Amino acid sequence: MGKDEHKRKSKNRMAQTPKNQLRAQDVEFSQSMADQEDLEAQARAREADRRAQNQKR
């Protein structure tokens, strides 16, 4: 139980997410081209946003 056992050997920082891998990206959406899966995903996103807003209050 010397000094080396309690000291961190390296001071690595946490990895940063590259800008090209960020989730929030603006994409063009056409309602006329949307299929059923797109509409369901939009509904889920709206509900998730509503829950998040209610949780903040």
MDAnalysis code that builds the backbone (N, CA, C; Angstrom):
import MDAnalysis as mda
import numpy as np

u = mda.Universe.empty(171, n_residues=57, atom_resindex=np.repeat(np.arange(57), 3), trajectory=True)
u.add_TopologyAttr("name", ["N", "CA", "C"] * 57)
u.add_TopologyAttr("resid", np.arange(1, 58))
u.add_TopologyAttr("resname", ["MET", "GLY", "LYS", "ASP", "GLU", "HIS", "LYS", "ARG", "LYS", "SER", "LYS", "ASN", "ARG", "MET", "ALA", "GLN", "THR", "PRO", "LYS", "ASN", "GLN", "LEU", "ARG", "ALA", "GLN", "ASP", "VAL", "GLU", "PHE", "SER", "GLN", "SER", "MET", "ALA", "ASP", "GLN", "GLU", "ASP", "LEU", "GLU", "ALA", "GLN", "ALA", "ARG", "ALA", "ARG", "GLU", "ALA", "ASP", "ARG", "ARG", "ALA", "GLN", "ASN", "GLN", "LYS", "ARG"])
u.atoms.positions = np.array([
    [0.833, -1.180, 0.000],
    [0.000, 0.000, 0.000],
    [0.874, 1.239, 0.000],
    [1.594, 1.372, -1.064],
    [2.442, 2.543, -1.195],
    [1.722, 3.685, -1.882],
    [2.460, 4.694, -2.140],
    [1.937, 5.912, -2.727],
    [1.371, 5.669, -4.132],
    [1.954, 4.767, -4.879],
    [1.530, 4.521, -6.251],
    [0.142, 3.896, -6.355],
    [-0.304, 3.204, -5.336],
    [-1.598, 2.536, -5.413],
    [-2.759, 3.516, -5.331],
    [-2.543, 4.678, -4.793],
    [-3.624, 5.627, -4.605],
    [-3.617, 6.748, -5.631],
    [-2.594, 6.828, -6.417],
    [-2.461, 7.887, -7.396],
    [-2.913, 7.398, -8.764],
    [-3.600, 8.270, -9.479],
    [-3.956, 7.907, -10.852],
    [-2.712, 7.933, -11.712],
    [-2.587, 6.934, -12.554],
    [-1.399, 6.838, -13.390],
    [-1.473, 7.773, -14.592],
    [-2.656, 8.019, -15.076],
    [-2.780, 8.911, -16.229],
    [-3.915, 9.894, -15.976],
    [-3.851, 10.983, -16.652],
    [-4.888, 12.000, -16.500],
    [-5.653, 12.139, -17.810],
    [-6.168, 11.021, -18.287],
    [-6.924, 11.041, -19.533],
    [-8.222, 11.803, -19.330],
    [-8.538, 12.630, -20.295],
    [-9.806, 13.340, -20.259],
    [-10.879, 12.464, -20.883],
    [-12.106, 12.804, -20.582],
    [-13.201, 12.079, -21.206],
    [-13.229, 12.411, -22.696],
    [-13.576, 11.426, -23.494],
    [-13.613, 11.621, -24.940],
    [-14.720, 12.601, -25.303],
    [-14.442, 13.473, -26.231],
    [-15.426, 14.434, -26.708],
    [-16.087, 13.871, -27.965],
    [-17.370, 14.126, -28.103],
    [-18.101, 13.649, -29.270],
    [-17.756, 14.515, -30.473],
    [-17.326, 13.904, -31.558],
    [-17.034, 14.695, -32.761],
    [-18.299, 15.396, -33.266],
    [-18.127, 16.542, -33.885],
    [-19.271, 17.325, -34.349],
    [-20.123, 16.562, -35.356],
    [-19.508, 15.688, -36.137],
    [-20.289, 14.968, -37.147],
    [-21.109, 13.823, -36.553],
    [-20.976, 13.538, -35.265],
    [-21.731, 12.456, -34.646],
    [-22.780, 12.960, -33.660],
    [-23.020, 14.255, -33.626],
    [-24.041, 14.784, -32.737],
    [-25.412, 14.374, -33.245],
    [-26.329, 14.114, -32.332],
    [-27.646, 13.612, -32.710],
    [-28.538, 14.681, -33.327],
    [-28.576, 15.842, -32.754],
    [-29.511, 16.869, -33.201],
    [-29.031, 17.484, -34.511],
    [-29.605, 17.028, -35.593],
    [-29.251, 17.553, -36.905],
    [-30.531, 17.952, -37.624],
    [-30.492, 19.084, -38.272],
    [-31.637, 19.526, -39.055],
    [-31.650, 18.774, -40.380],
    [-32.793, 18.214, -40.691],
    [-32.953, 17.528, -41.968],
    [-34.239, 18.028, -42.617],
    [-34.256, 17.990, -43.928],
    [-35.445, 18.429, -44.641],
    [-36.489, 17.320, -44.568],
    [-37.735, 17.712, -44.323],
    [-38.809, 16.735, -44.195],
    [-39.965, 17.157, -45.081],
    [-40.499, 16.222, -45.810],
    [-41.644, 16.485, -46.668],
    [-42.825, 15.656, -46.170],
    [-43.895, 16.334, -45.773],
    [-45.081, 15.636, -45.269],
    [-45.672, 14.741, -46.360],
    [-45.594, 15.170, -47.612],
    [-46.175, 14.380, -48.698],
    [-45.378, 13.097, -48.964],
    [-44.095, 13.087, -48.593],
    [-43.260, 11.903, -48.809],
    [-43.226, 10.987, -47.585],
    [-43.844, 11.388, -46.488],
    [-43.770, 10.636, -45.237],
    [-44.568, 9.341, -45.335],
    [-44.008, 8.285, -44.759],
    [-44.743, 7.032, -44.677],
    [-45.269, 6.868, -43.246],
    [-45.903, 5.755, -42.973],
    [-46.520, 5.529, -41.661],
    [-45.485, 5.540, -40.535],
    [-44.306, 4.999, -40.782],
    [-43.258, 4.986, -39.753],
    [-42.810, 6.401, -39.399],
    [-42.723, 7.274, -40.404],
    [-42.348, 8.666, -40.150],
    [-43.397, 9.360, -39.285],
    [-44.656, 9.126, -39.591],
    [-45.731, 9.755, -38.827],
    [-45.747, 9.256, -37.385],
    [-45.509, 7.957, -37.195],
    [-45.452, 7.411, -35.838],
    [-44.260, 7.974, -35.075],
    [-43.138, 8.130, -35.746],
    [-41.952, 8.693, -35.099],
    [-42.197, 10.143, -34.698],
    [-42.892, 10.897, -35.536],
    [-43.223, 12.280, -35.193],
    [-44.131, 12.335, -33.972],
    [-45.101, 11.445, -33.909],
    [-46.011, 11.414, -32.764],
    [-45.256, 11.056, -31.488],
    [-44.344, 10.082, -31.574],
    [-43.539, 9.721, -30.400],
    [-42.679, 10.890, -29.950],
    [-42.102, 11.603, -30.899],
    [-41.250, 12.752, -30.566],
    [-42.064, 13.855, -29.898],
    [-43.269, 14.104, -30.406],
    [-44.127, 15.129, -29.784],
    [-44.478, 14.747, -28.353],
    [-44.816, 13.482, -28.135],
    [-45.151, 13.020, -26.782],
    [-43.945, 13.107, -25.855],
    [-42.772, 12.761, -26.350],
    [-41.558, 12.847, -25.534],
    [-41.255, 14.298, -25.182],
    [-41.424, 15.206, -26.132],
    [-41.217, 16.631, -25.855],
    [-42.206, 17.125, -24.805],
    [-43.459, 16.686, -24.917],
    [-44.481, 17.101, -23.949],
    [-44.137, 16.600, -22.553],
    [-43.688, 15.339, -22.451],
    [-43.310, 14.793, -21.142],
    [-42.111, 15.528, -20.565],
    [-41.157, 15.864, -21.416],
    [-39.969, 16.581, -20.947],
    [-40.344, 17.973, -20.448],
    [-41.256, 18.640, -21.143],
    [-41.691, 19.969, -20.706],
    [-42.449, 19.889, -19.387],
    [-43.285, 18.871, -19.225],
    [-44.030, 18.712, -17.971],
    [-43.108, 18.368, -16.819],
    [-42.039, 17.665, -17.090],
    [-41.106, 17.255, -16.043],
    [-40.308, 18.450, -15.527],
    [-40.053, 19.433, -16.380],
    [-39.296, 20.618, -15.977],
    [-40.076, 21.464, -14.981],
    [-41.380, 21.442, -15.072],
    [-42.227, 22.300, -14.215],
    [-42.399, 21.746, -12.850],
])
